[in-house]
Amino acid sequence: MFKQLSALILIIAFFSVGTISADPVAKPTTVRYRATFTSTWSQDTHPHPSGNLPNTAHWSVLVGGTHDDSVSFWDAGQLASLGIKNVAERGANSELKNEIGAAIDAGSAELILEDDELLFSDSGTLTMEFDVTSTFDRVTLVTMIAPSPDWFVGVSGQPLRAPNGEWLDEVVVDLYPYDAGTDSAPDYNHTNTATNPADPISNAQGVAPFSTASLGTLTFTRLTNPTAVTLNSAGVGQANHTMLFAIALLGLLTLQLVSRTQHLRPLFALKLSDRIKRDHT
């Protein structure tokens, strides 16, 4: 019986180790992208009745994050969050970063993205670089049309991989104005006129003071090839191998101890009986 139990423990340990350590575990692939915001907003593309855009026309700091498809930070037809409201009305990014941070804590986002400069003109370019993983392969970015009551441009949940999982070399998105639905003033320079209750976010393409032309583009350019770190049997299974071997060894030692105890018990009883007899003689 002892030999059978010993063999069974060794067989279980051997096949358990083989099962755990055979398959490698791959981490998500990582790719680096450059986002280029190019503004084409001008008096020529979006003529204003005054004959000029505001002399303070500019864009706020780009802000957003990388995330999966389970979360959305803004979308047409939805009410603006406080974060989007603050970006669209004041170019203030803190609350939106808090919202993305909460999504990171919840496991549905990975990075907060924020450029480090304003675009102090109606036309021009802003760029930023960031890493994207295959687990969080969507990007959201927004910037305020400034000055304005609550207008902005951006992308929401833009995928950077094709449906087959391949990373895209380049994605170009035409940007049209959006109204956050939180202020009802009709022009760039305005007195705050809070919309109460708030309206859903809406596309303002062709709504004065905008023409039907885009305000610019966001271009996402892949800079690196996908990279991945793989843990093979030497990394993943080694700890399990050691643990299972120790369990098997402990089982064998336990069985040996039990066997030796059972073997010595009759001999011990016999010696004790002889001693009792001698004491009574």
C-alpha positions as CSV (number, residue, x, y, z in Angstrom):
1,M,0.0,0.0,0.0
2,F,2.9,2.4,0.8
3,K,4.5,1.9,-2.5
4,Q,1.2,2.5,-4.4
5,L,0.6,5.8,-2.5
6,S,4.2,6.9,-3.2
7,A,3.9,6.3,-6.9
8,L,0.5,8.0,-7.1
9,I,1.9,11.2,-5.4
10,L,4.9,11.3,-7.8
11,I,2.6,10.8,-10.9
12,I,0.3,13.6,-9.8
13,A,3.2,16.0,-9.1
14,F,4.8,15.2,-12.4
15,F,1.7,15.9,-14.5
16,S,0.7,18.9,-12.5
17,V,4.0,20.5,-13.2
18,G,3.8,19.7,-16.9
19,T,0.3,21.2,-17.1
20,I,1.2,24.5,-15.3
21,S,4.5,25.2,-17.0
22,A,3.8,24.1,-20.5
23,D,1.9,27.1,-21.8
24,P,3.7,30.5,-21.9
25,V,1.8,33.6,-20.7
26,A,2.1,36.6,-22.9
27,K,1.7,40.2,-21.7
28,P,-0.2,42.7,-23.9
29,T,1.7,44.2,-26.8
30,T,2.8,47.8,-26.5
31,V,3.1,50.4,-29.3
32,R,4.1,54.0,-29.3
33,Y,2.1,56.6,-31.2
34,R,2.4,60.2,-32.0
35,A,-0.8,62.3,-32.0
36,T,-0.7,65.4,-34.2
37,F,-3.4,68.0,-33.9
38,T,-3.5,70.3,-36.9
39,S,-5.8,73.2,-36.8
40,T,-7.4,74.7,-40.0
41,W,-9.7,77.0,-38.2
42,S,-9.5,80.4,-39.8
43,Q,-11.6,83.3,-41.1
44,D,-11.3,81.7,-44.5
45,T,-12.6,78.3,-43.5
46,H,-15.2,79.5,-41.0
47,P,-16.1,83.1,-41.9
48,H,-17.4,85.2,-39.1
49,P,-19.8,88.1,-39.8
50,S,-17.5,90.5,-38.0
51,G,-14.8,89.8,-40.7
52,N,-12.4,88.3,-38.2
53,L,-12.1,85.5,-35.6
54,P,-11.5,86.7,-32.1
55,N,-8.0,88.2,-31.6
56,T,-7.5,85.8,-28.7
57,A,-8.5,82.7,-30.7
58,H,-6.5,79.6,-29.5
59,W,-6.8,76.0,-28.5
60,S,-6.5,74.6,-24.9
61,V,-4.0,71.9,-23.9
62,L,-4.9,68.6,-25.4
63,V,-6.2,66.2,-22.7
64,G,-7.5,62.6,-22.6
65,G,-6.5,59.1,-22.0
66,T,-6.1,55.5,-23.3
67,H,-8.8,53.0,-22.4
68,D,-10.8,50.0,-23.5
69,D,-14.2,49.8,-25.1
70,S,-16.1,49.5,-21.8
71,V,-15.8,53.2,-20.9
72,S,-16.6,56.4,-22.7
73,F,-15.8,59.9,-21.5
74,W,-17.9,61.8,-24.0
75,D,-20.1,61.2,-27.0
76,A,-22.7,63.0,-29.1
77,G,-26.2,62.5,-27.7
78,Q,-24.9,62.1,-24.1
79,L,-24.8,64.7,-21.4
80,A,-21.4,66.2,-20.8
81,S,-19.6,65.1,-17.7
82,L,-18.2,67.8,-15.4
83,G,-14.8,67.1,-16.8
84,I,-15.9,67.7,-20.4
85,K,-17.9,70.8,-19.3
86,N,-14.9,72.3,-17.7
87,V,-12.7,71.7,-20.8
88,A,-15.3,73.0,-23.2
89,E,-16.1,76.1,-21.1
90,R,-12.8,77.0,-19.6
91,G,-10.1,74.8,-21.0
92,A,-9.6,73.4,-17.5
93,N,-8.4,69.8,-17.5
94,S,-8.3,68.7,-13.9
95,E,-11.8,67.2,-13.5
96,L,-11.5,65.2,-16.8
97,K,-8.2,63.9,-15.6
98,N,-9.9,62.9,-12.3
99,E,-12.6,61.0,-14.3
100,I,-10.0,59.2,-16.3
101,G,-8.1,58.4,-13.1
102,A,-11.2,56.8,-11.7
103,A,-11.5,54.7,-14.8
104,I,-7.9,53.6,-14.4
105,D,-8.7,52.6,-10.8
106,A,-11.7,50.6,-12.1
107,G,-9.5,48.8,-14.6
108,S,-11.0,50.3,-17.8
109,A,-8.3,52.8,-18.6
110,E,-4.6,52.9,-18.5
111,L,-3.1,56.3,-19.1
112,I,-4.0,60.0,-18.6
113,L,-2.7,62.0,-21.6
114,E,-2.0,65.7,-21.5
115,D,0.1,67.9,-23.7
116,D,2.3,70.6,-22.1
117,E,1.5,73.5,-24.3
118,L,-1.3,75.7,-25.6
119,L,-1.7,76.6,-29.3
120,F,-1.9,80.4,-29.2
121,S,-3.4,80.8,-32.6
122,D,-6.4,79.7,-34.6
123,S,-4.2,77.7,-37.0
124,G,-1.1,75.6,-36.1
125,T,0.0,72.2,-34.8
126,L,0.2,70.4,-31.4
127,T,1.9,67.0,-31.0
128,M,2.2,64.5,-28.2
129,E,3.6,60.9,-27.9
130,F,2.3,58.1,-25.8
131,D,2.3,54.3,-25.4
132,V,-0.7,52.1,-26.1
133,T,-1.2,48.5,-25.0
134,S,-3.4,45.9,-26.7
135,T,-5.6,45.8,-23.6
136,F,-6.3,49.6,-23.7
137,D,-6.1,50.3,-27.4
138,R,-8.5,53.2,-27.7
139,V,-7.8,56.9,-27.2
140,T,-9.9,59.9,-26.2
141,L,-8.6,63.5,-26.7
142,V,-10.3,66.9,-26.5
143,T,-9.3,70.5,-26.7
144,M,-11.4,73.7,-26.2
145,I,-12.2,76.1,-29.1
146,A,-11.3,79.3,-27.3
147,P,-12.8,81.6,-26.6
148,S,-16.3,80.1,-26.8
149,P,-19.2,79.3,-24.5
150,D,-18.8,75.5,-24.5
151,W,-17.4,74.4,-27.8
152,F,-14.7,71.8,-28.4
153,V,-13.2,69.3,-30.8
154,G,-11.8,65.8,-30.2
155,V,-12.1,62.1,-30.6
156,S,-13.9,59.7,-28.3
157,G,-12.8,56.1,-28.0
158,Q,-10.8,56.1,-31.3
159,P,-9.5,52.6,-31.9
160,L,-5.8,52.2,-32.9
161,R,-6.2,48.6,-34.0
162,A,-8.0,47.1,-36.9
163,P,-10.8,44.6,-36.3
164,N,-8.3,41.8,-36.9
165,G,-6.1,43.1,-34.1
166,E,-3.4,44.6,-36.2
167,W,-2.0,47.9,-35.1
168,L,-2.8,50.7,-37.5
169,D,0.1,52.6,-39.1
170,E,-1.9,55.9,-39.3
171,V,-5.3,57.1,-38.4
172,V,-6.5,60.5,-39.6
173,V,-9.7,62.0,-38.1
174,D,-11.4,65.1,-39.4
175,L,-12.4,67.3,-36.5
176,Y,-15.8,69.1,-36.4
177,P,-17.0,71.4,-33.6
178,Y,-19.1,70.0,-30.7
179,D,-21.4,71.9,-28.4
180,A,-21.1,70.6,-24.8
181,G,-24.7,71.6,-24.1
182,T,-23.9,73.5,-21.0
183,D,-23.9,77.1,-22.1
184,S,-26.4,78.7,-24.6
185,A,-24.4,81.8,-25.7
186,P,-24.3,82.0,-29.5
187,D,-20.9,83.4,-30.3
188,Y,-17.2,83.2,-29.4
189,N,-17.1,86.2,-27.1
190,H,-20.0,85.9,-24.8
191,T,-21.6,86.4,-21.4
192,N,-22.1,83.1,-19.6
193,T,-25.6,81.8,-20.2
194,A,-25.8,78.4,-18.4
195,T,-28.1,75.9,-20.1
196,N,-30.4,74.5,-17.4
197,P,-31.1,71.7,-17.7
198,A,-28.1,70.8,-19.8
199,D,-28.6,69.6,-23.4
200,P,-26.8,66.5,-24.7
201,I,-23.5,67.0,-26.6
202,S,-24.2,67.9,-30.2
203,N,-22.3,68.3,-33.4
204,A,-22.2,72.0,-34.3
205,Q,-21.0,71.5,-37.9
206,G,-22.8,74.1,-40.1
207,V,-24.2,75.9,-37.0
208,A,-23.1,79.6,-36.8
209,P,-20.4,80.7,-36.4
210,F,-19.1,77.5,-38.0
211,S,-19.3,76.5,-41.6
212,T,-19.6,72.9,-42.8
213,A,-15.8,72.6,-43.1
214,S,-13.7,70.7,-40.5
215,L,-11.7,72.7,-37.9
216,G,-8.6,70.5,-38.4
217,T,-7.4,66.9,-38.0
218,L,-6.0,64.5,-35.4
219,T,-3.5,62.2,-36.9
220,F,-2.3,59.1,-35.0
221,T,1.0,57.8,-36.3
222,R,2.6,54.5,-35.2
223,L,6.2,55.1,-34.2
224,T,7.3,51.6,-33.1
225,N,6.6,47.9,-33.8
226,P,4.6,46.0,-31.3
227,T,6.7,44.6,-28.4
228,A,5.7,42.0,-25.9
229,V,7.3,40.3,-22.8
230,T,6.6,36.5,-22.6
231,L,7.0,34.5,-19.5
232,N,7.8,30.9,-20.5
233,S,8.0,27.7,-18.5
234,A,11.3,28.8,-16.9
235,G,9.5,32.0,-15.5
236,V,5.9,31.0,-15.0
237,G,6.2,27.3,-14.1
238,Q,9.4,27.2,-12.0
239,A,7.8,28.4,-8.8
240,N,4.9,25.9,-9.3
241,H,7.4,23.2,-10.1
242,T,9.3,23.8,-6.9
243,M,6.1,24.0,-4.8
244,L,4.7,20.8,-6.2
245,F,7.9,19.0,-5.8
246,A,8.0,20.1,-2.1
247,I,4.5,18.9,-1.6
248,A,5.3,15.5,-3.2
249,L,8.4,15.2,-1.1
250,L,6.5,16.1,2.1
251,G,3.9,13.5,1.2
252,L,6.5,10.8,0.8
253,L,8.2,11.7,4.1
254,T,4.8,11.6,5.8
255,L,4.0,8.2,4.4
256,Q,7.5,6.9,5.4
257,L,7.0,8.2,8.9
258,V,3.5,6.5,9.1
259,S,5.0,3.3,7.8
260,R,7.9,3.3,10.2
261,T,5.5,4.1,13.1
262,Q,3.2,1.2,12.2
263,H,6.3,-1.1,11.9
264,L,7.7,-0.2,15.3
265,R,4.3,-0.3,17.1
266,P,4.2,-4.2,17.5
267,L,7.9,-4.3,18.5
268,F,7.4,-1.6,21.1
269,A,4.3,-3.4,22.5
270,L,6.3,-6.7,22.8
271,K,9.2,-5.0,24.6
272,L,6.8,-3.3,27.0
273,S,5.1,-6.6,27.7
274,D,8.4,-8.4,28.5
275,R,9.3,-5.6,30.8
276,I,6.1,-5.9,32.7
277,K,6.6,-9.6,33.1
278,R,10.1,-9.1,34.5
279,D,8.8,-6.5,37.0
280,H,6.3,-9.0,38.4
281,T,8.8,-11.9,38.6
